[in-house]
C-alpha cells in the first residue's frame, strides 16, 4: 500500500513558524510599467523578475511575489496596496 503525501506542506523556518506567500492579483487598471516599478521599488525584484511576474499575473490571474513570515509580508502588502496593487497574503 502506497503512502499518500499531502499536496501542500507549509514551509517552516527554524522557529517552526509556517511561512506565508504574498500574491499579486490581476486587475484591469494598473499598467505593466506601474506594476513592474512597484515590484522593483518595494519588493526588491530585479526588472526582469518584475516583468515576468507582471506577465504571469496578466495571463494566470495571480503570482507569488514574496515568501516569509506574515509580519514581514504585511508591510509589503500595505505599501503595494497604497500604490493601487491588489495583493493578498495566503
C-alpha positions as semicolon CSV with decimal commas, in nm:
position;residue;x (nm);y (nm);z (nm)
1;X;0,000;0,000;0,000
2;X;0,146;0,334;-0,107
3;X;0,150;0,617;0,139
4;X;-0,009;0,937;0,011
5;X;0,171;1,264;0,074
6;X;-0,017;1,591;0,114
7;X;-0,027;1,815;-0,192
8;X;0,069;2,122;0,013
9;X;0,305;2,132;0,305
10;X;0,370;2,476;0,454
11;X;0,736;2,570;0,467
12;X;0,864;2,618;0,819
13;X;1,155;2,816;0,950
14;X;1,386;2,716;1,233
15;X;1,136;2,867;1,480
16;X;0,873;2,626;1,340
17;X;0,655;2,912;1,209
18;X;0,481;2,841;0,878
19;X;0,581;3,078;0,600
20;X;0,316;3,258;0,401
21;X;0,320;3,391;0,047
22;X;0,229;3,735;-0,084
23;X;0,035;3,714;-0,411
24;X;-0,019;3,986;-0,667
25;X;-0,369;3,966;-0,815
26;X;-0,460;4,075;-1,168
27;X;-0,665;4,392;-1,218
28;X;-0,792;4,596;-1,510
29;X;-0,648;4,935;-1,419
30;X;-0,272;4,913;-1,343
31;X;-0,026;4,925;-1,633
32;X;0,258;4,679;-1,675
33;X;0,508;4,960;-1,619
34;X;0,342;5,064;-1,291
35;X;0,335;4,705;-1,161
36;X;0,700;4,650;-1,262
37;X;0,810;4,977;-1,099
38;X;0,630;4,884;-0,775
39;X;0,779;4,533;-0,761
40;X;1,130;4,673;-0,819
41;X;1,096;4,956;-0,565
42;X;0,903;4,779;-0,289
43;X;0,984;4,407;-0,323
44;X;1,345;4,446;-0,445
45;X;1,275;4,245;-0,761
46;X;1,516;4,299;-1,047
47;X;1,345;4,444;-1,357
48;X;1,334;4,113;-1,546
49;X;1,188;3,928;-1,247
50;X;0,927;4,204;-1,201
51;X;0,834;4,190;-1,571
52;X;0,795;3,811;-1,555
53;X;0,567;3,845;-1,251
54;X;0,356;4,108;-1,430
55;X;0,316;3,881;-1,733
56;X;0,224;3,582;-1,514
57;X;-0,035;3,788;-1,329
58;X;-0,182;3,909;-1,657
59;X;-0,220;3,561;-1,804
60;X;-0,269;3,343;-1,493
61;X;-0,457;3,584;-1,265
62;X;-0,205;3,590;-0,982
63;X;0,161;3,536;-0,899
64;X;0,355;3,472;-0,580
65;X;0,582;3,774;-0,532
66;X;0,727;3,717;-0,183
67;X;0,754;3,444;0,080
68;X;0,812;3,491;0,451
69;X;0,657;3,535;0,790
70;X;0,327;3,719;0,800
71;X;0,477;4,006;1,000
72;X;0,740;4,054;0,728
73;X;0,486;4,042;0,444
74;X;0,234;4,286;0,593
75;X;0,448;4,598;0,528
76;X;0,498;4,490;0,165
77;X;0,124;4,429;0,131
78;X;0,043;4,769;0,277
79;X;0,293;4,954;0,056
80;X;0,181;4,777;-0,262
81;X;-0,182;4,847;-0,172
82;X;-0,101;5,217;-0,131
83;X;0,018;5,216;-0,492
84;X;-0,306;5,057;-0,608
85;X;-0,194;4,697;-0,648
86;X;-0,422;4,413;-0,539
87;X;-0,220;4,184;-0,310
88;X;-0,311;3,907;-0,070
89;X;-0,124;3,704;0,191
90;X;-0,205;3,332;0,178
